[in-house]
Amino acid sequence: MATWRKLFTSMSAFRALNASCRTFKSSSRGEKDFFKDLESQFRAFREKAAAAMPGSDWSPFELTPGLPPERADIVIVGGGVVGWSIAYWLKRKEGARDALKVLVVEKDPSYSQASTVLSCGGIRQQFSLKENILLSLASSDFLKNINDHLGMINEDPVDLQFNHSGYLFLASEKSAHIMEENYRTQREAGAKVVLLSPSQLKERFPWVNTDGVALASFGLENEGWFDPWSLLNALRRKTMSMGVYQCFGEVTGFRCSISTAETTDGELLNVRRIKYADVRMPNSLEYQPVECAVVVNAAGANSGKIAEMLGIGLGPKQSVSSIPIPVEPRKRFVYVVHCPDGPGLETPFLIDYSGVYFRREGLGGNYITGMSPEEMEEPDISNLDVDHEFFQDKVWPRLAHRVPAFERLKVSGAWAGFYDYNTFDQNGIIGQHPLVTNMYFATGFSGHGLQQSPAVGRAVAELIVDGGFKTIDLSAFDVKRILLQEPLLERNIL
Ligand SMILES: Cc1cc2nc3c(=O)[nH]c(=O)nc-3n(C[C@H](O)[C@H](O)[C@H](O)COP(=O)(O)OP(=O)(O)OC[C@H]3O[C@@H](n4cnc5c(N)ncnc54)[C@H](O)[C@@H]3O)c2cc1C
């Protein structure tokens, strides 16, 4: 989209200020006017200086109190970690800081159901697809240099509470060959991973029961876990200080212009161009249409529903428009357990081939654990209640088999969260849909979206502003694969 600038709405306040400065310089008015003008110049300058400070109320938008702006160049639906990361990278683009009006719309100020804050905070390089490995490597670099990106002058440095600790994957006889293939892909992509035989595994982690384990892989660098809230808040604060506007409201629909296109099969398709995003204000029936040039669908588990608002997935059977964006909420339980004689400080993020995982949670003998249910046993998604029987029946037996010390654990807490689950192939969906010319998708990360968010944000900003990927080629994640029904399967999904 090389001509993106043409699409965007009116000039920013900075540009207006610069223009008025030029007028002032060439003014030939008298002394009285000169001082009047000088005063207003100072006022404008003070506003500009205040705007550069974190936490400022300055905004390039014309605002009615309590309502979102009437227009924005880019509306991002969803203020989770993916949405804010995209906003951050958009503002990092050359010239964009002043020229680009970016609005992030978030329906839930408390983030009570957002995947971001209910996640386990893990980052790993041990994926089967090169693109996923590269994304996580780039994100890890971002996280390690977080203060170069998100640090703010006169503020305490950002502390993600990053716990550098490798992921330890265990494979059975049946899955060992997949682990070896993945290992080769990971090494080729630059990830530092080693394979361990059962005896090497036992030597390094004596608390593991190696029964049934044929092979293990362990990450030596760029893996571990961190605090998702800290990342989300740091992204929000920094990005708002760069002029991005945050609005709490729900996107409930879009107003579009429609044109018709014909496929090679002679099928007539309605192609939409979004003109306005309708935002409903919290606890009210008041709506504000926001005129916009580009919309980003970063609504996490709700992204499939946002696509439906544009008719995607609702067309007649067999037509392109009948294929939905296959992202839906899937409930996952996380249990907090206490076990004083458990594996201890050097616990990695262990992923057993049975599906169970655990990692240390702080100090003092606490761990978090869980596993994904079978497809046929997916829990009810109408609430975030925790199923404690699932722990007793499914999780604990597997956990105690792998680490006998866990026979003596006590459950001290639990929570549930929604995966932004891509039912088609459990991978991110990044790019545009042919039936909506100006919506970009960044969704469906299915359990690895937190760790990939820094690199995904950069990739989506490249797509929007540069018209293509510049740093990592993520074209494999395009919407096209869904329309062509060609899944891109990731074999290391938890
Ligand atoms: C239990 C659990 C464990 C996980 N563990 C990990 C892990 O270890 N590592 C990892 O990388 N990932 C993990 N994940 C996955 C990760 O949390 C997600 O992939 C990631 O947070 C997705 O971010 P997001 O911004 O797309 O979604 P969200 O954080 O869900 O943000 C989307 C936002 O959009 C808002 N929204 C939705 N609809 C609208 C609308 N109509 N209008 C306005 N706003 C709207 C929502 O309120 C929400 O805040 C885990 C997830 C869960 C549930």
PDBQT file of the ligand as one rigid body, heavy atoms in Angstrom, charges set to zero:
ROOT
HETATM    1  C1  LIG A 501      -4.474 -19.975  29.967  1.00  0.00    +0.000 C 
HETATM    2  C2  LIG A 501      -3.670 -19.347  28.850  1.00  0.00    +0.000 A 
HETATM    3  C3  LIG A 501      -2.302 -19.538  28.819  1.00  0.00    +0.000 A 
HETATM    4  C4  LIG A 501      -1.549 -18.956  27.792  1.00  0.00    +0.000 A 
HETATM    5  N1  LIG A 501      -0.189 -19.080  27.831  1.00  0.00    +0.000 NA
HETATM    6  C5  LIG A 501       0.561 -18.461  26.895  1.00  0.00    +0.000 A 
HETATM    7  C6  LIG A 501       1.960 -18.518  26.969  1.00  0.00    +0.000 A 
HETATM    8  O1  LIG A 501       2.544 -19.094  27.881  1.00  0.00    +0.000 OA
HETATM    9  N2  LIG A 501       2.663 -17.879  26.008  1.00  0.00    +0.000 N 
HETATM   10  C7  LIG A 501       2.055 -17.208  24.977  1.00  0.00    +0.000 A 
HETATM   11  O2  LIG A 501       2.743 -16.679  24.106  1.00  0.00    +0.000 OA
HETATM   12  N3  LIG A 501       0.719 -17.144  24.890  1.00  0.00    +0.000 NA
HETATM   13  C8  LIG A 501      -0.036 -17.741  25.824  1.00  0.00    +0.000 A 
HETATM   14  N4  LIG A 501      -1.400 -17.683  25.744  1.00  0.00    +0.000 N 
HETATM   15  C9  LIG A 501      -2.021 -17.078  24.553  1.00  0.00    +0.000 C 
HETATM   16  C10 LIG A 501      -1.964 -15.583  24.605  1.00  0.00    +0.000 C 
HETATM   17  O3  LIG A 501      -2.429 -15.137  25.841  1.00  0.00    +0.000 OA
HETATM   18  C11 LIG A 501      -2.793 -15.004  23.463  1.00  0.00    +0.000 C 
HETATM   19  O4  LIG A 501      -2.449 -15.614  22.241  1.00  0.00    +0.000 OA
HETATM   20  C12 LIG A 501      -2.552 -13.499  23.335  1.00  0.00    +0.000 C 
HETATM   21  O5  LIG A 501      -2.660 -12.874  24.571  1.00  0.00    +0.000 OA
HETATM   22  C13 LIG A 501      -3.504 -12.896  22.333  1.00  0.00    +0.000 C 
HETATM   23  O6  LIG A 501      -3.428 -11.500  22.465  1.00  0.00    +0.000 OA
HETATM   24  P1  LIG A 501      -4.532 -10.581  21.828  1.00  0.00    +0.000 P 
HETATM   25  O7  LIG A 501      -4.149  -9.188  22.092  1.00  0.00    +0.000 OA
HETATM   26  O8  LIG A 501      -4.753 -11.004  20.422  1.00  0.00    +0.000 OA
HETATM   27  O9  LIG A 501      -5.859 -11.009  22.581  1.00  0.00    +0.000 OA
HETATM   28  P2  LIG A 501      -6.538 -10.445  23.977  1.00  0.00    +0.000 P 
HETATM   29  O10 LIG A 501      -5.490 -10.287  24.988  1.00  0.00    +0.000 OA
HETATM   30  O11 LIG A 501      -7.657 -11.325  24.235  1.00  0.00    +0.000 OA
HETATM   31  O12 LIG A 501      -6.981  -9.020  23.509  1.00  0.00    +0.000 OA
HETATM   32  C14 LIG A 501      -8.076  -8.827  22.633  1.00  0.00    +0.000 C 
HETATM   33  C15 LIG A 501      -8.888  -7.704  23.200  1.00  0.00    +0.000 C 
HETATM   34  O13 LIG A 501      -9.914  -7.378  22.272  1.00  0.00    +0.000 OA
HETATM   35  C16 LIG A 501     -10.991  -6.894  23.009  1.00  0.00    +0.000 C 
HETATM   36  N5  LIG A 501     -12.175  -6.953  22.157  1.00  0.00    +0.000 N 
HETATM   37  C17 LIG A 501     -12.795  -8.049  21.672  1.00  0.00    +0.000 A 
HETATM   38  N6  LIG A 501     -13.846  -7.707  20.919  1.00  0.00    +0.000 NA
HETATM   39  C18 LIG A 501     -13.898  -6.352  20.920  1.00  0.00    +0.000 A 
HETATM   40  C19 LIG A 501     -14.762  -5.405  20.338  1.00  0.00    +0.000 A 
HETATM   41  N7  LIG A 501     -15.815  -5.783  19.603  1.00  0.00    +0.000 N 
HETATM   42  N8  LIG A 501     -14.533  -4.088  20.558  1.00  0.00    +0.000 NA
HETATM   43  C20 LIG A 501     -13.478  -3.689  21.307  1.00  0.00    +0.000 A 
HETATM   44  N9  LIG A 501     -12.631  -4.559  21.898  1.00  0.00    +0.000 NA
HETATM   45  C21 LIG A 501     -12.834  -5.858  21.700  1.00  0.00    +0.000 A 
HETATM   46  C22 LIG A 501     -11.067  -7.817  24.207  1.00  0.00    +0.000 C 
HETATM   47  O14 LIG A 501     -11.767  -7.230  25.279  1.00  0.00    +0.000 OA
HETATM   48  C23 LIG A 501      -9.589  -8.047  24.503  1.00  0.00    +0.000 C 
HETATM   49  O15 LIG A 501      -9.115  -7.225  25.532  1.00  0.00    +0.000 OA
HETATM   50  C24 LIG A 501      -2.190 -18.227  26.759  1.00  0.00    +0.000 A 
HETATM   51  C25 LIG A 501      -3.559 -18.031  26.795  1.00  0.00    +0.000 A 
HETATM   52  C26 LIG A 501      -4.308 -18.584  27.833  1.00  0.00    +0.000 A 
HETATM   53  C27 LIG A 501      -5.781 -18.344  27.875  1.00  0.00    +0.000 C 
ENDROOT
TORSDOF 0
